[in-house]
């Protein structure tokens, strides 16, 4: 089978890489189409081909323009031009086009319409990683996303939460398939990355990945302040790029006299640097307001660290022998979950063992590829029956 995987902005590069490699190992001809790779990307294509098809011009100017309004406007214009008039002959020759992310619905609609325009066309599949476009934080970028879902022959979701949300949004059950998201492993840190992340002087709570409103970083700050003011001694590590203004939050910590307990590494980080932070951490926090599935959590499982998460999405189905759960948006419960783990290394170790047991039970990329191929075959049948 000839498969084109689309992730124009490479939002989930580690997931794309794992799935494409497994499909390639199964003997299929797979291409992953994204933007030009950056220094922070850790994709090393094996058994599939990587094609930097999207955002070539805007990526060249990223260093000059930065990532503000001008850069985003250029990206939108370039993507619209590509979707409207770019050469799609190679895509039409594929058996399946699998879109992982749809970054700009007005342009995505034009591209999908062109791909559907001929009687002989590829089957179209899309993975709905989260039922709410961009976790509800996309603004104008997310408007029109729901209407795009009706243009695909099949939709993949990762779990029951997203499945039920799609049904509630009017998607027919026979167009939905659940393919669980396997655990992932980040690229391993080298000596320079490990040296750049200081050894903990006391138990360290880590918040890692992009920092966005839905992830509840502000809730974590409030919980940490409560615990520090109650006399607990621990560090807070923050590793990732903010997509919100976090300076007032960090300022509150400093004003309260706990600034020396912050370990900050803000910006787009390589997987190797994130790996170093995860190795150094004692507790990993996911205080999300809402989520369907979490790539960050699935990347953290194999470190055997204690984890605390809000009782939302995939986290809600986990046993508390693996992850300590608390109510979303409840600072008191979050502090109550974190505090005993800060104080008790034995409790942290027990949760870490539970996390590794969860990881072992979650399956692997070969199983995900087999399930995805079954979706492709059904999508091809559906397309031919139109």
C-alpha positions in Angstrom: 0.0 0.0 0.0 1.2 3.5 -0.8 0.6 5.9 2.1 1.1 9.6 2.5 1.1 10.9 6.1 0.4 14.6 6.4 1.5 16.7 9.4 2.3 20.1 7.7 3.6 21.8 10.9 5.0 18.6 12.4 2.9 19.0 15.5 3.3 15.4 16.6 6.6 14.5 15.0 7.5 11.7 17.5 4.1 10.1 16.9 4.4 10.4 13.1 7.8 8.9 13.2 6.8 5.9 15.3 3.7 5.1 13.2 5.4 5.7 9.8 8.4 3.5 10.8 6.1 0.7 11.9 4.0 0.9 8.6 7.3 0.8 6.7 8.5 -2.2 8.5 5.3 -3.9 7.6 6.2 -3.5 3.9 4.3 -0.5 2.9 5.6 2.5 1.0 5.2 5.5 3.3 6.0 9.2 3.0 5.7 11.7 5.8 5.0 15.2 4.5 5.8 18.1 6.9 7.8 21.3 7.1 11.6 21.5 6.9 13.1 20.0 10.0 14.5 22.2 12.8 17.4 21.7 15.1 14.9 20.7 17.8 13.4 17.9 15.8 14.6 14.4 16.5 13.1 12.5 13.6 15.4 10.0 11.9 13.4 8.4 9.1 13.9 4.7 8.8 11.7 2.5 6.5 9.9 5.6 5.3 10.6 8.8 3.4 10.5 12.3 4.9 9.4 15.1 2.5 9.7 18.8 3.6 6.7 19.8 1.4 5.1 22.6 3.5 6.2 26.0 4.8 9.5 26.0 3.0 9.6 29.8 2.5 8.3 30.8 5.9 10.7 28.4 7.6 13.6 30.1 5.8 12.5 33.5 7.2 11.7 32.2 10.7 15.0 33.4 12.1 14.5 36.9 10.7 10.8 37.3 11.5 10.6 35.5 14.8 7.4 33.7 15.6 5.1 36.6 15.9 2.2 37.9 13.9 4.2 38.4 10.7 5.5 34.9 10.7 2.1 33.4 11.3 0.6 35.5 8.5 3.3 34.4 6.1 2.7 30.7 7.1 -1.0 31.1 6.5 -0.6 32.7 3.1 2.0 30.1 2.0 -0.1 27.2 3.1 -3.2 28.6 1.4 -1.2 29.0 -1.8 0.0 25.5 -1.6 -3.4 24.0 -0.8 -5.1 26.0 -3.6 -2.6 25.7 -6.4 0.3 23.4 -5.4 1.0 20.2 -7.3 -0.9 17.3 -5.9 -0.2 14.7 -8.6 2.0 12.6 -6.2 -0.7 12.7 -3.5 -3.4 11.6 -6.0 -1.2 8.5 -6.8 -1.3 7.3 -3.2 -3.7 4.7 -1.9 -4.3 6.5 1.4 -3.7 10.0 2.5 -3.6 10.1 6.3 -3.8 13.6 7.8 -2.5 13.8 11.4 -3.1 17.5 11.9 -5.1 20.1 9.9 -3.3 23.4 10.8 -5.5 26.0 9.0 -9.1 24.9 8.1 -9.7 27.4 5.3 -6.6 26.0 3.4 -7.2 22.4 4.5 -10.7 22.5 3.0 -9.3 23.6 -0.4 -6.7 20.8 -0.4 -9.2 18.1 0.6 -11.7 19.3 -2.0 -9.0 19.0 -4.7 -8.0 15.5 -3.5 -11.7 14.5 -3.6 -12.4 16.0 -7.0 -11.6 13.0 -9.2 -13.5 9.7 -9.3 -10.2 7.8 -8.9 -8.8 9.2 -5.7 -7.0 8.1 -2.6 -8.9 7.2 0.6 -8.8 10.0 3.1 -8.2 9.4 6.8 -7.7 11.8 9.7 -6.6 11.3 13.3 -8.6 13.4 15.7 -6.0 13.7 18.5 -8.3 15.9 20.5 -12.0 16.4 20.2 -11.6 20.2 20.7 -9.4 21.7 18.0 -6.0 22.7 19.4 -7.4 22.0 22.9 -9.8 25.0 22.5 -6.8 27.4 22.4 -6.7 27.9 18.6 -9.1 30.9 18.3 -9.5 31.8 14.6 -7.1 29.0 13.6 -9.5 26.3 14.8 -12.8 27.7 13.3 -14.0 25.4 10.6 -12.3 22.3 11.9 -15.4 20.4 12.7 -16.8 20.8 9.2 -13.6 19.2 7.8 -14.2 16.0 9.6 -17.2 15.2 7.3 -14.9 15.2 4.3 -12.9 12.1 5.4 -13.7 8.5 4.7 -12.6 7.4 8.2 -11.6 9.1 11.5 -9.2 7.7 14.0 -9.3 8.5 17.7 -7.1 7.3 20.5 -9.6 6.5 23.2 -13.1 6.4 24.5 -13.2 10.0 25.6 -12.6 11.3 22.1 -14.9 8.7 20.6 -17.8 9.8 22.8 -17.0 13.4 22.1 -17.1 12.8 18.3 -20.5 11.0 18.6 -21.8 14.0 20.6 -20.6 16.3 17.7 -22.7 14.3 15.2 -20.1 12.0 13.7 -21.5 8.6 12.7 -20.1 5.7 14.7 -19.3 3.7 11.6 -16.8 6.4 10.5 -14.9 6.2 13.8 -12.2 3.8 14.8 -10.2 3.7 18.1 -6.5 3.1 17.7 -4.7 3.5 21.0 -1.7 5.8 21.2 1.4 3.7 22.1 4.0 5.0 24.6 6.9 6.9 23.1 10.5 7.4 23.9 12.4 10.6 23.5 15.9 10.8 22.0 18.5 10.2 24.8 20.4 13.1 26.4 24.1 13.4 25.8 26.7 14.6 28.2 26.2 18.3 27.3 22.4 18.1 27.8 22.8 16.4 31.2 25.4 19.0 32.2 23.0 21.8 31.3 20.3 20.5 33.7 21.4 20.9 37.3 21.2 18.0 39.8 18.3 18.4 42.2 19.1 19.8 45.6 15.7 18.6 46.9 12.9 16.7 45.3 12.0 18.2 41.9 8.6 18.6 40.4 8.8 18.9 36.6 6.4 20.6 34.2 7.6 20.0 30.6 6.5 20.6 27.1 4.8 23.6 25.5 3.1 25.9 28.1 -0.5 26.7 27.1 -3.5 27.8 29.0 -5.3 24.4 28.9 -2.3 22.7 30.6 -2.9 24.4 34.0 0.5 25.8 34.6 -1.0 28.6 36.7 -2.7 26.0 38.8 0.6 24.3 39.4 2.2 27.6 40.5 -0.5 28.2 43.0 -0.2 24.6 44.4 3.6 25.0 44.7 3.2 28.3 46.5 0.8 26.7 49.0 3.3 23.8 49.7 6.3 26.1 50.0 4.5 28.3 52.4 3.5 25.3 54.4 7.2 24.5 54.9 7.8 21.8 52.3 11.2 22.0 50.5 11.3 21.1 46.8 12.2 22.5 43.4 10.0 23.3 40.5 11.5 22.6 37.1 9.9 24.2 34.0 11.1 22.9 30.6 9.5 24.1 27.4 8.3 27.0 25.3 5.6 29.3 26.7 2.7 30.1 24.5 1.2 32.4 27.2 2.7 35.0 29.4 4.1 33.2 32.4 6.3 36.0 33.7 3.7 37.2 36.3 3.4 33.7 37.6 7.1 33.3 38.0 7.2 36.7 39.5 4.8 35.6 42.3 7.2 32.8 43.2 10.1 35.2 43.4 8.1 37.8 45.4 7.2 35.1 47.9 10.9 34.4 48.4 11.1 31.0 46.6 12.8 32.1 43.4 15.9 30.0 44.2 13.7 26.9 44.0 13.0 27.4 40.3 14.8 25.6 37.6 13.9 27.2 34.3 14.7 26.1 30.7 12.3 28.1 28.5 12.1 27.8 24.8 11.9 25.1 22.0 13.9 22.3 23.5 15.4 19.3 21.8 14.1 15.9 22.8 17.6 15.2 24.3 17.3 18.3 26.6 13.8 17.2 27.6 15.1 13.7 28.3 17.7 15.2 30.6 15.0 17.1 32.5 12.9 13.9 32.9 15.9 12.0 34.1 16.6 14.7 36.8 12.9 14.9 37.9 11.4 13.2 40.9 7.7 14.0 40.2 6.1 14.9 36.9 3.0 17.1 36.9 0.2 17.2 34.4 -2.4 19.6 35.9 -4.4 19.9 32.7 -7.8 21.6 32.6 -8.8 19.3 29.8 -7.1 16.8 27.5 -8.1 13.7 25.4 -4.7 12.0 25.1 -1.3 13.4 26.1 1.9 12.7 24.1 3.9 14.2 27.0 2.5 11.7 29.4 3.1 8.8 27.0 6.7 10.0 26.6 7.2 10.2 30.4 6.0 6.7 31.3 9.2 4.8 30.9 11.2 7.0 33.2 9.6 5.3 36.2 8.9 8.6 38.0 5.9 9.5 40.2 3.3 11.4 38.3 0.4 13.6 39.2 -2.4 14.4 36.8 -5.9 15.9 36.6 -8.8 13.5 36.3 -9.5 14.3 32.7 -9.4 12.5 29.4 -7.0 9.5 29.3 -5.8 10.2 32.8 -9.3 9.6 34.3 -9.1 5.9 33.3 -5.8 5.3 35.0 -5.4 3.4 38.3 -4.0 5.5 41.1 -1.4 2.9 41.7 0.3 4.4 38.6 -0.7 8.1 38.6 -1.9 10.2 41.5 -5.1 11.9 40.3 -6.9 15.1 41.4 -9.9 17.1 40.3 -9.2 19.5 37.4 -8.8 23.2 38.3 -8.7 22.4 42.0 -5.5 23.9 43.4 -6.2 22.4 46.9 -6.5 18.9 45.5 -3.4 19.4 43.3 -1.4 20.5 46.3 -2.8 17.6 48.3 -1.6 15.1 45.7 1.8 16.6 45.3 2.7 17.2 49.0 2.8 13.6 50.2 5.0 12.7 47.2 7.4 15.5 47.9 7.8 14.2 51.5 7.9 10.5 50.8 10.5 8.9 48.5 9.0 5.5 49.0 5.6 6.7 47.7 7.3 8.2 44.7 9.1 4.9 44.0 5.8 2.9 44.2 4.1 5.2 41.8 7.0 5.0 39.4 6.7 1.2 39.4 3.0 1.5 38.7 3.8 3.9 35.7 6.1 1.4 34.2 3.5 -1.4 34.5 1.0 0.8 32.7 3.5 1.4 29.9 4.1 -2.3 29.5 0.4 -2.9 29.1 -0.1 -0.2 26.5 1.1 -2.1 23.4 3.6 -1.0 20.8 3.9 0.6 17.4 3.5 -2.6 15.5 0.1 -3.1 17.0 -0.8 0.5 16.3 0.3 0.0 12.7 -1.8 -3.1 12.3 -4.9 -1.3 13.7 -4.2 1.7 11.4 -3.9 -0.5 8.3 -7.3 -2.0 9.2 -8.7 1.5 9.2 -7.1 2.2 5.8 -8.7 -0.9 4.3 -12.1 0.1 5.6 -11.6 3.7 4.3 -10.8 2.4 0.8 -14.0 0.2 0.8 -16.0 3.2 1.9 -14.5 5.5 -0.7 -15.2 2.9 -3.5 -18.8 2.6 -2.4 -19.5 6.3 -2.9 
